[in-house]
């Protein structure tokens, strides 16, 4: 059931009814931020039936974008082409398929998702004698740092010593050229080329700003510097209708370039009005209280930010157990799950720092008759015959891709 304006508290209602300008909504977990964001987008559409402008909603996962789309379709009682909900990378993909020809890309470029395929591009540059690369994996890590921080080759002297800088500049430029020649992109280069396109083609930048009159960003605290620089190119700092939802207490993607300082940059660049949503309607009071105590030790936290307030009536218990060994820990988990009725165990979630640890837990569970499933990343087609067809098509699309050729050969050899 969709939430309506009547279900909102005062702060939530203010955010939904916000019209023009820059607004930052500091929203903690379970605060109804998704409802606020979708209600605001639906309201903008309903209040402008004769307009043709579009609303761009940027988030960080395809799943989140789809869930928001379902909510908005329910609120508007129909699908609308005036709302585009997508990830940053999906937005960049569409932009480059339409205008990437200005950078030497064809609209049917393929996307590399495997680091082994990316490293093979560097190895190919080394094998061909084009660039001397001692360690492709290490070079790839440096390239990823450049991508996530939005660093161009010409800016490298600010970060590296002269000799190392020249080598990395050659590797970075060679990698980008190879991607363009083979009509392939990886996730980092999508952001890089999109930013270059908007910086060097003012006409396209103006078109994007004209089409997307309102821009909404969910989970802003997870943006890396490259994504933020891209956002600044499509949202004028003085006149943008920018609606940002964020929580600096939930920066969990620092490994991918996210930084608590990004919110400070946003406040400095856009001077947004700030509305806080401290209410938590999801978590039990015990969880919220412990979270508040932990967060209080964050010295970089905005002291004006209101602590979380629990509104959930669900009872909850937080316990900390210490074990002498991993085997003892597994046994402790088994003893906690065994009393739970089998038809309720699907609500149990076990999180570990690696799949190797989870595999050991599953073995123990199997021995105790506890059904469990390890959730893993979806892989490309597993059937060798289907893989052969798939990589044939990829190779046809990118004839110069050595990685596609190698995978095609590997798939063919597995056909019985």
C-alpha positions as CSV (number, residue, x, y, z in Angstrom):
1,X,0.0,0.0,0.0
2,X,1.4,3.4,-1.0
3,X,1.9,6.0,1.7
4,X,0.0,9.3,1.2
5,X,0.5,12.8,2.4
6,X,-1.9,12.2,5.2
7,X,0.5,9.5,6.6
8,X,3.4,11.9,6.9
9,X,4.8,13.8,9.9
10,X,5.5,17.5,9.6
11,X,9.1,17.3,8.5
12,X,8.3,14.6,5.9
13,X,5.5,16.8,4.5
14,X,7.8,19.8,4.2
15,X,10.2,17.8,2.2
16,X,7.5,16.4,-0.1
17,X,5.9,19.8,-0.7
18,X,9.3,21.5,-1.4
19,X,9.1,22.9,-4.9
20,X,12.1,24.7,-6.3
21,X,15.7,25.3,-5.3
22,X,18.2,23.1,-3.4
23,X,17.1,20.9,-0.5
24,X,19.1,18.5,1.6
25,X,17.1,15.9,3.5
26,X,19.2,14.3,6.3
27,X,17.3,11.1,6.8
28,X,18.3,8.2,9.0
29,X,17.5,4.5,8.4
30,X,13.8,3.7,8.5
31,X,12.8,7.4,8.4
32,X,10.5,7.0,5.4
33,X,13.0,8.7,3.0
34,X,12.0,6.6,0.0
35,X,8.3,7.5,0.6
36,X,9.3,11.2,0.8
37,X,11.3,11.0,-2.4
38,X,8.7,9.1,-4.4
39,X,5.8,11.3,-3.1
40,X,7.8,14.4,-4.1
41,X,8.4,13.1,-7.6
42,X,4.8,12.1,-8.1
43,X,3.6,15.5,-6.8
44,X,5.9,17.3,-9.3
45,X,4.3,15.3,-12.2
46,X,0.8,15.7,-11.0
47,X,1.2,19.5,-10.6
48,X,2.5,20.0,-14.1
49,X,0.3,18.0,-16.4
50,X,0.8,20.3,-19.4
51,X,4.6,20.4,-19.1
52,X,7.1,18.2,-20.8
53,X,10.1,18.5,-18.5
54,X,11.5,15.3,-17.0
55,X,12.6,14.4,-13.5
56,X,15.8,12.5,-13.0
57,X,16.1,10.3,-9.9
58,X,19.6,9.0,-9.2
59,X,20.2,6.1,-6.8
60,X,22.9,3.5,-6.3
61,X,21.4,0.1,-7.1
62,X,19.1,-1.2,-9.9
63,X,16.9,-2.8,-7.3
64,X,16.3,0.5,-5.5
65,X,15.5,2.2,-8.8
66,X,13.0,-0.5,-9.7
67,X,11.4,-0.3,-6.2
68,X,11.0,3.5,-6.5
69,X,9.6,3.1,-10.0
70,X,6.9,0.7,-8.7
71,X,5.9,3.2,-6.0
72,X,5.7,6.1,-8.4
73,X,3.6,4.1,-10.9
74,X,1.2,3.3,-8.1
75,X,1.0,6.9,-7.0
76,X,0.4,8.2,-10.5
77,X,-1.8,5.2,-11.4
78,X,0.0,4.8,-14.7
79,X,3.5,4.6,-16.1
80,X,5.1,7.9,-17.2
81,X,8.0,8.7,-19.4
82,X,8.5,11.9,-17.6
83,X,10.4,10.2,-14.7
84,X,13.7,8.5,-15.2
85,X,14.9,6.5,-12.2
86,X,18.3,5.0,-12.6
87,X,21.8,4.5,-11.1
88,X,24.6,6.9,-11.9
89,X,26.1,4.3,-14.2
90,X,22.8,3.7,-16.0
91,X,22.5,7.4,-16.6
92,X,26.0,7.5,-18.0
93,X,25.3,4.5,-20.2
94,X,22.3,6.2,-21.8
95,X,24.1,9.4,-22.2
96,X,27.1,7.8,-24.0
97,X,24.9,5.6,-26.2
98,X,23.2,8.8,-27.5
99,X,26.2,11.1,-27.7
100,X,29.4,9.0,-27.2
101,X,30.2,9.2,-30.9
102,X,31.8,12.6,-30.1
103,X,34.4,10.7,-28.1
104,X,34.8,7.8,-30.6
105,X,32.3,5.4,-29.1
106,X,29.7,3.5,-31.0
107,X,26.2,3.3,-29.5
108,X,26.4,-0.5,-29.2
109,X,29.4,-0.5,-26.9
110,X,29.7,-3.4,-24.5
111,X,30.3,-3.2,-20.7
112,X,33.1,-5.0,-19.0
113,X,32.3,-6.2,-15.5
114,X,35.1,-8.6,-14.8
115,X,38.4,-7.3,-13.4
116,X,40.2,-10.1,-15.1
117,X,39.0,-8.8,-18.5
118,X,40.0,-5.3,-17.6
119,X,43.5,-6.5,-16.5
120,X,43.8,-8.4,-19.8
121,X,43.5,-5.1,-21.7
122,X,46.6,-3.8,-19.8
123,X,48.4,-7.2,-20.4
124,X,47.6,-6.9,-24.1
125,X,49.2,-3.4,-24.2
126,X,52.3,-4.8,-22.5
127,X,52.5,-7.9,-24.8
128,X,52.2,-5.7,-27.9
129,X,55.1,-3.6,-26.6
130,X,52.9,-0.5,-26.6
131,X,53.5,0.3,-22.9
132,X,55.7,-1.4,-20.4
133,X,53.5,-2.6,-17.5
134,X,55.2,-4.7,-14.9
135,X,52.0,-5.5,-12.9
136,X,48.7,-5.1,-14.7
137,X,46.7,-5.8,-11.5
138,X,48.5,-3.1,-9.6
139,X,48.2,-0.7,-12.5
140,X,44.4,-1.4,-12.6
141,X,44.1,-0.4,-8.9
142,X,45.7,2.9,-9.7
143,X,43.4,3.5,-12.6
144,X,40.4,2.7,-10.4
145,X,41.6,5.4,-7.9
146,X,41.8,7.9,-10.8
147,X,38.3,6.9,-11.9
148,X,36.6,7.1,-8.4
149,X,38.3,10.5,-7.7
150,X,37.6,11.9,-11.1
151,X,41.3,12.5,-11.8
152,X,42.4,13.1,-15.4
153,X,45.8,12.2,-16.7
154,X,46.8,15.9,-16.9
155,X,46.1,16.2,-13.1
156,X,48.4,13.3,-12.1
157,X,51.5,15.6,-11.3
158,X,49.5,16.8,-8.3
159,X,49.4,13.3,-6.9
160,X,52.5,11.4,-8.0
161,X,56.2,12.0,-8.4
162,X,57.4,13.0,-11.9
163,X,58.8,9.6,-13.0
164,X,55.9,7.6,-11.6
165,X,53.5,10.2,-13.0
166,X,54.8,9.8,-16.6
167,X,54.4,6.0,-16.5
168,X,50.9,6.1,-15.0
169,X,49.9,8.8,-17.5
170,X,50.9,6.5,-20.4
171,X,49.1,3.5,-18.8
172,X,45.9,5.5,-18.2
173,X,45.8,7.0,-21.7
174,X,46.6,3.6,-23.3
175,X,43.9,1.9,-21.3
176,X,41.3,4.5,-22.3
177,X,42.4,4.4,-26.0
178,X,42.1,0.6,-25.9
179,X,38.6,0.7,-24.5
180,X,37.5,3.2,-27.2
181,X,39.2,1.1,-30.0
182,X,37.4,-2.1,-28.9
183,X,34.1,-0.2,-28.2
184,X,34.1,-1.3,-24.6
185,X,33.6,0.5,-21.3
186,X,34.0,-0.4,-17.6
187,X,32.1,1.2,-14.8
188,X,34.8,3.8,-14.0
189,X,35.3,4.8,-17.6
190,X,31.5,5.4,-17.9
191,X,31.8,8.2,-15.4
192,X,35.0,9.5,-16.9
193,X,33.8,9.7,-20.5
194,X,30.4,11.1,-19.4
195,X,32.1,13.9,-17.6
196,X,34.4,14.6,-20.5
197,X,31.4,14.7,-22.8
198,X,29.6,17.2,-20.7
199,X,32.7,19.4,-20.2
200,X,33.7,19.5,-23.8
201,X,30.2,19.6,-25.4
202,X,28.3,22.6,-23.9
203,X,25.3,21.9,-26.2
204,X,24.8,18.5,-24.8
205,X,25.2,19.8,-21.2
206,X,22.5,22.4,-21.9
207,X,20.2,19.8,-23.4
208,X,20.5,17.6,-20.3
209,X,19.8,20.5,-18.0
210,X,16.8,21.6,-20.0
211,X,15.3,18.1,-20.2
212,X,15.8,17.3,-16.5
213,X,14.4,20.3,-14.7
214,X,14.4,18.5,-11.4
215,X,17.1,16.2,-10.1
216,X,16.7,14.0,-7.1
217,X,19.6,12.0,-5.5
218,X,19.1,9.2,-3.1
219,X,21.8,7.9,-0.6
220,X,24.0,10.9,-1.6
221,X,26.5,10.0,1.1
222,X,27.6,7.0,-1.0
223,X,28.7,9.2,-4.0
224,X,32.4,9.2,-4.9
225,X,34.1,12.3,-6.2
226,X,33.7,11.3,-9.8
227,X,29.9,11.0,-9.4
228,X,29.7,14.3,-7.6
229,X,31.7,16.1,-10.3
230,X,29.2,14.6,-12.8
231,X,26.3,15.8,-10.7
232,X,27.7,19.3,-10.7
233,X,27.8,19.3,-14.5
234,X,24.0,18.5,-14.8
235,X,22.8,20.6,-11.8
236,X,23.7,24.3,-11.9
237,X,25.0,25.4,-8.5
238,X,23.0,28.6,-8.4
239,X,19.8,27.7,-10.1
240,X,19.4,23.9,-9.8
241,X,16.2,22.2,-8.5
242,X,18.2,19.7,-6.6
243,X,16.7,17.4,-4.0
244,X,19.2,15.3,-2.1
245,X,18.6,12.6,0.5
246,X,21.6,11.6,2.6
247,X,22.8,10.4,6.0
248,X,26.4,11.0,6.9
249,X,26.1,8.4,9.6
250,X,25.8,5.7,6.9
251,X,28.9,6.1,4.7
252,X,29.5,2.5,3.9
253,X,31.1,2.8,0.4
254,X,34.4,4.4,1.4
255,X,36.2,1.6,-0.4
256,X,34.6,3.0,-3.6
257,X,35.5,6.6,-2.9
258,X,32.6,7.7,-0.7
259,X,33.6,10.3,1.9
260,X,31.8,12.1,4.7
261,X,33.3,15.3,3.5
262,X,31.2,15.1,0.3
263,X,28.2,16.4,2.3
264,X,30.3,19.4,3.4
265,X,31.2,20.0,-0.3
266,X,27.5,19.9,-1.2
267,X,26.6,22.4,1.5
268,X,29.4,24.7,0.4
269,X,28.6,24.4,-3.4
270,X,24.8,24.5,-3.3
271,X,23.9,26.1,0.1
272,X,20.8,23.9,0.4
273,X,18.0,24.3,2.9
274,X,18.2,21.4,5.4
275,X,15.4,19.3,6.7
276,X,16.0,16.4,9.1
277,X,14.1,13.1,9.4
278,X,15.4,11.6,12.7
279,X,12.4,9.3,13.2
280,X,13.0,5.6,12.8
281,X,9.9,3.6,12.0
282,X,11.7,0.3,11.2
283,X,14.1,-0.6,14.0
284,X,13.3,-1.5,17.6
285,X,14.2,1.0,20.3
286,X,17.1,-1.1,21.5
287,X,18.8,-1.0,18.1
288,X,18.2,2.8,17.7
289,X,19.6,3.5,21.2
290,X,22.8,1.5,20.6
291,X,23.2,3.1,17.2
292,X,22.9,6.6,18.8
293,X,25.6,5.7,21.4
294,X,28.0,4.4,18.7
295,X,27.4,7.4,16.4
296,X,28.1,9.8,19.3
297,X,31.8,8.8,19.1
298,X,32.0,10.1,15.5
299,X,34.1,13.3,16.0
300,X,33.3,14.5,12.4
301,X,29.6,14.3,12.9
302,X,27.5,17.5,12.5
303,X,26.7,18.5,16.1
304,X,23.4,20.0,15.0
305,X,22.1,16.7,13.7
306,X,19.3,15.3,15.8
307,X,19.7,11.8,17.2
308,X,17.5,8.9,16.0
309,X,14.1,8.5,17.6
310,X,12.5,5.0,17.6
311,X,8.9,4.8,16.6
312,X,8.7,1.1,15.9
313,X,6.6,-1.0,18.4
314,X,8.5,-4.1,17.5
315,X,10.4,-5.6,20.4
316,X,14.1,-6.3,19.8
317,X,17.1,-7.6,21.7
318,X,20.7,-6.8,20.8
319,X,23.3,-9.2,22.3
320,X,27.1,-9.4,22.0
321,X,28.5,-12.9,22.3
322,X,32.2,-13.8,22.5
323,X,33.6,-17.2,21.5
324,X,36.9,-18.9,21.9
325,X,37.0,-20.2,18.3
326,X,35.2,-20.0,15.0
327,X,33.9,-23.5,15.5
328,X,32.4,-22.4,18.8
329,X,30.9,-19.4,17.2
330,X,29.2,-21.6,14.5
331,X,27.8,-23.8,17.3
332,X,26.5,-20.7,19.1
333,X,24.7,-19.6,15.9
334,X,23.2,-23.1,15.5
335,X,21.9,-23.0,19.1
336,X,20.2,-19.7,18.4
337,X,18.5,-20.9,15.2
338,X,17.4,-24.4,16.3
339,X,14.6,-23.1,18.6
340,X,13.1,-21.0,15.8
341,X,10.2,-22.8,14.0
342,X,11.3,-23.9,10.5
343,X,8.6,-21.8,8.8
344,X,10.1,-18.6,10.4
345,X,13.8,-19.3,9.7
346,X,13.7,-17.4,6.3
347,X,13.8,-14.2,8.4
348,X,17.3,-15.2,9.7
349,X,20.3,-13.5,8.1
350,X,23.9,-14.4,8.8
351,X,26.6,-11.9,7.6
352,X,30.3,-12.7,7.4
353,X,33.3,-11.0,6.0
354,X,33.9,-13.7,3.3
355,X,32.1,-16.5,1.4
356,X,34.8,-18.9,2.8
357,X,33.5,-18.3,6.3
358,X,29.9,-18.7,5.2
359,X,30.7,-22.0,3.5
360,X,31.9,-23.4,6.8
361,X,28.7,-22.2,8.4
362,X,26.6,-23.9,5.8
363,X,28.4,-27.2,6.2
364,X,27.6,-27.1,9.9
365,X,24.0,-26.1,9.2
366,X,23.7,-29.0,6.8
367,X,24.9,-31.4,9.5
368,X,22.2,-30.1,11.8
369,X,19.4,-30.3,9.2
370,X,19.2,-26.5,8.9
371,X,18.4,-25.4,5.4
372,X,20.5,-22.4,4.3
373,X,21.5,-20.7,1.1
374,X,24.6,-18.6,0.4
375,X,23.6,-15.6,-1.7
376,X,26.2,-15.0,-4.4
377,X,26.7,-12.6,-7.2
378,X,24.8,-13.5,-10.3
379,X,27.2,-14.9,-13.0
380,X,26.8,-14.8,-16.7
381,X,25.3,-17.8,-18.4
382,X,26.7,-21.1,-16.9
383,X,25.8,-23.4,-19.8
384,X,28.8,-23.8,-22.1
385,X,26.6,-23.9,-25.2
386,X,24.8,-20.7,-24.2
387,X,28.1,-19.1,-23.2
388,X,29.5,-19.9,-26.6
389,X,26.6,-18.1,-28.3
390,X,26.9,-15.2,-25.8
391,X,30.6,-14.6,-26.4
392,X,30.2,-15.0,-30.1
393,X,27.8,-12.1,-30.0
394,X,30.1,-10.1,-27.7
395,X,33.1,-10.7,-30.0
396,X,31.0,-9.7,-33.0
397,X,30.3,-6.5,-31.2
398,X,33.9,-5.9,-30.1
399,X,36.1,-7.8,-32.6
400,X,39.3,-6.5,-31.0
401,X,38.5,-7.7,-27.5
402,X,41.0,-10.4,-26.5
403,X,39.1,-11.1,-23.3
404,X,35.9,-12.0,-25.3
405,X,38.0,-14.2,-27.6
406,X,39.6,-16.0,-24.7
407,X,36.2,-16.6,-23.0
408,X,34.8,-17.8,-26.3
409,X,37.6,-20.3,-26.6
410,X,37.2,-21.5,-23.0
411,X,33.4,-22.0,-23.5
412,X,33.9,-24.0,-26.7
413,X,36.3,-26.4,-25.0
414,X,33.7,-27.2,-22.4
415,X,31.0,-28.3,-24.8
416,X,30.6,-32.1,-24.6
